[in-house]
Amino acid sequence: MPVQLTLCRRCTRNRPEFRRTLAQLANNYPHDLAVEELECMAACDDVPAIMIETDYYPRVPPTELIRLVEARIIAERV
């Protein structure tokens, strides 16, 4: 079952580096990662905020996004 990554489309649309990283992750893990973009996560103070499964992560820079997603995918494979 793919790891669920949820993010706010509105809050990340003006963050090109974050969007490129997201596209890279989706491309690298097409069967291991499911990305859901919500119109709003009500996390405006924590932009960019994400959820991986039910875990919430505020103010995630692109390098941290990669680390968090890859760690969760590896943990799910075990």
Buried (B, 14 or more C-beta within 10 A) or exposed (E): EEBBBBBBEBBBEEBEEBBEBBEEBBEEBEEBBBBEBBEEBEBEEBBBBBBBEEEEBEEBEBEBBBEBBBEBBEEEEE
